[in-house]
Amino acid sequence: MITRRHILQSTGAGFGWLAFQALSQQWAHAAAPPKTINPLAPKPPHFAPRAKRVIFMFMQGGPSHLDTFDWKPELVRAQERKLQKYMGSAFEFKPRGQSGMMISEAFPELAKHADSLCMLNGMKTATNAHQMATVALHIGSESFVRPSMGAWVVYGLGSEAEDLPGFVTINPIADNGGAMNYGSAFLPATFQGTRLNSGGGGVAHLSNSRLSDADQKRQIEFIQKANRRLLGQDPGNPEIEGVIQSYELAYKMQTSVPMTLDLDQEPAHIREMYGLDNGDTERFGTQCLMARRMAEKGVRFIQLTSPGWDHHNGLRDNLGRQCHSIDKPIAGLIADLKQRNMLDETLIIWGGEFGRGSAYDNELYNGRGHNGGGYTMWMAGGGVKGGYVHGSTDEMGDTATTGIIQTHDLHATILHLLGINHERLTYRYAGRNFRLTDVAGVVAKDILA
């Protein structure tokens, strides 16, 4: 029979070791100086990068690949023969550039840069539901809260911007995941995306209008002094360090953000290049020009958003308007980056959460339903092949058949172009190592220049 005396006799030394370990940790913390290392400082990549930064253009709602970038002549013939419910493309496709890439008439300006585009026609996602597909595209998981793609990139590489965030998202959507799509989840909050509004106002709550600049500076200094005292009691605490860095960055941003977002500094011909002189293109053109200015400042990951691509009805008119609203701005951004010798080191990514199906989706025969089984995204610059088409869907455009790139593959490829091995970019949380690509992901090496 084991008595209480036997237990104490056999474990007494263990209690002493536990007490000694606790005292040792306290002594080490007391001796260590407070750490205030900037978590956004540039970090070395795993290997030589092909791109320094990312501009991700998210087309919320699922743009139709069959009417934009994935030419399906058999689909047109099937509609003419009235086979099933097939719906041919609403726009004419033509070969563009020296590469002869097939792009529809919906993108006349972007088509001029066909030889800079790397078309990914074998994209595939696991769901046809907006929220799940949107969240998966942004964070790599359909159902769990995870750090966003931009947060992982900044966590892995830091930022070259001294007075701007490393990750900025302009006009992000409020639904279908909302802040989760640019959040940091269990990564330190320093790496989450900072929301900007292209319609005016910039970043909210950067300053206290009731205080003068001098008074506000004294207020920030007082708060930071208290934070550093707390850090001295708990050296190396990432949450306290994150708070200190956030206050310092926010104070710097009061000056840097208004200057960066002041597009009136740009000459008239640049503003016209982005479509800022036209009401149809001004909104997205503003985002694109803001992105270029932030890229010049060293922001690592910049996301732009264009909502309204869910075309179950009136596809030709509605899709035509959507394409027109972004066509000149994107073409302007590519041209501007080229003339500034920045395109080769900037990875541009365009796409939505999924594509559209080959069949009509209503009794008016003028819209398409959701389709995640095969669709198109494209990249430009940043180490990818220009004038290149990778992958394909079946002859009706519903299912990816060759060059298939699934969500984790896309993320692995983006990280690879930035010089990051996606299997080594991990963060330990809740007893295990997490990564953007979970336990999957294959780099699409065929698209690398």
Secondary structure, DSSP 8 states (H G I E B T S, - for coil): ---HHHHHHHHHHHHHHHHHHHHHHHHHHHHS------TTS----SS--S-SEEEEEEETT---GGGTT---HHHHHHHHTT-TTB---SS-EEEETTTTEEEETT-TTGGGGGGGEEEEEEEE-S---HHHHHHHHHHS-SSS----HHHHHHHHH--S-SSS-SEEEES--SSTTGGGGG--TTS-GGGS-EEEBTTTTBSTTSS-TTS-HHHHHHHHHHHHHHHHHHHHHSTT-HHHHHHHHHHHHHHHHHHHHHHHH-GGGS-HHHHHHTTTTSTTTHHHHHHHHHHHHHHHHT-SEEEEEE-----SS-HHHHHHHHHHHHHHHHHHHHHHHHHTT-GGGEEEEEE-S-EEEEEE-STTS--EEEE-SSEEEEEESTTB-TTEEE-EE-TTSSSEEES-EEHHHHHHHHHHHTT--TTT--EEETTEEE-TTTT-----GGGB-
